[in-house]
Amino acid sequence: MKRSRYRGPNRIVKQERERRGWTQLYVAQQIGVDAFTISRWERGLNFPSPYALQKVCRLFGKTPAELGFSREESGGSSEAAPPTGLEGSSDTSQSTGEPGHGTVSE
């Protein structure tokens, strides 16, 4: 499934990253993707997979909506991106079989 429809820049995730003094490379290494992927998310060219979205939300300690990852093109509905697995109190770690996806240290 292709998720490359342009949504406009994601200034929120970029601001959150910069506020913490993190580089795109640092964020990429923490969630198991490359820096180019982070750049594409910030520019609105790609949307994270559910697995990567869960990792980035855990890293930043925020929900998808708080990071500007919403599937909505414009205002109206408050429907957010898919669940990140952060809901509830149990550990939602799961094996996806995807190469290069390390763990996020908290």
Phi, psi and omega in degrees: 000129182269135181234045187254013179293128185295128180245359186093163184298145175263085182290333183295309182296324178295315179297318179297319179296311182293324179300328179273354181076023181266144173271165174300322180297317180299312180299315180302315180296324181291329183253358173085033174231181177263164183297329178298324178297315178299317178301316181294323176296315182295329179273357179077018182273336178221162178239137181297147172295162177305321180296311180293324179297319177300316181295316182292324178294320176296318180300315182275346182068036183223164176277165176304317180296321180293337179264003178083014177264089179235144180280349181286135178285322181219176180301175180129266179280151178260020180297128182262180177295171181304156179304147182261354184084005180276348180290145179084179186252354182274157178289128183251025179299140179212150179270124182256346184075006179279127180291148172079013180256095179277186181266156177262125177276137183253000000 
